[in-house]
Amino acid sequence: MKTNLTETQLGQAMLEFERDQVKALRRKPLPCDKGEVAVIPRHMSDVAVVLLRELRRKGPSTAQYLGDRCSITSHRASSTLLSLLNQKLVRQVDRSSALPDGTYMAGHRDRQDAWVYQAANR
């Protein structure tokens, strides 16, 4: 079978076919049509859910503050925040020494320079 389509035209036709399949609910949306959306994993630990909820409620916070609020160690809070950062559900705003006081929530024992985390926009 011979067609007179150029490679670009064929690619556009294939893309249109795949988008029609999405509209007919025969496949998931194409990655290029999703944009920059953070993927929420199917299985997220209870600690991660609680930390993410607390970040959304209180705003930018340090791991020490979140650990104190959620009754977990600061080590567990920071490692959970790091996994959420890798999943693009939170972002690191800046170091606490670079931000003015009052713009983020700090734990009562925060005396060192620490990362300030914020929930990603969704």
Summary of the structure (lengths in Angstrom):
residues: 122
radius of gyration: 21.6
end to end distance: 46.9
largest distance: 73.6
contacts: 291
relative contact order: 0.15
helix: 48%
strand: 11%
